[in-house]
Amino acid sequence: MPGFLQFVPQIMITKLINEKILSWPELVHKISTAPAKILDIPGGTFDEGEPADFTVIDPEYDWIVNP
């Protein structure tokens, strides 16, 4: 399914954040911190000395994906 993963963030923001199902911190925890803990791998935190695995998102920016 080419392009599917490009739509996942849009779906998460549209359905989970905008419809108040999750807050931004809850979403980040569920897709970053929790999986890292489950898999017992570093990451998913914003701590000194840990991998810098983060993305900056502007929820007010409109964008189009052209796969």
C-alpha angles and dihedrals in degrees: 000000000000113000095016095116090051089064097047095084091048091050092048093051096042098045106026106031103030093044090050094240090128135011120231092258091049092050092048090049093050096048100035120014099038097048091048090053093046091050092041092232130134117261140062092094136090096221129136112266094019125112113281097235104154139121128212112226128189104201091191094059116098114217139173126213116217106186 
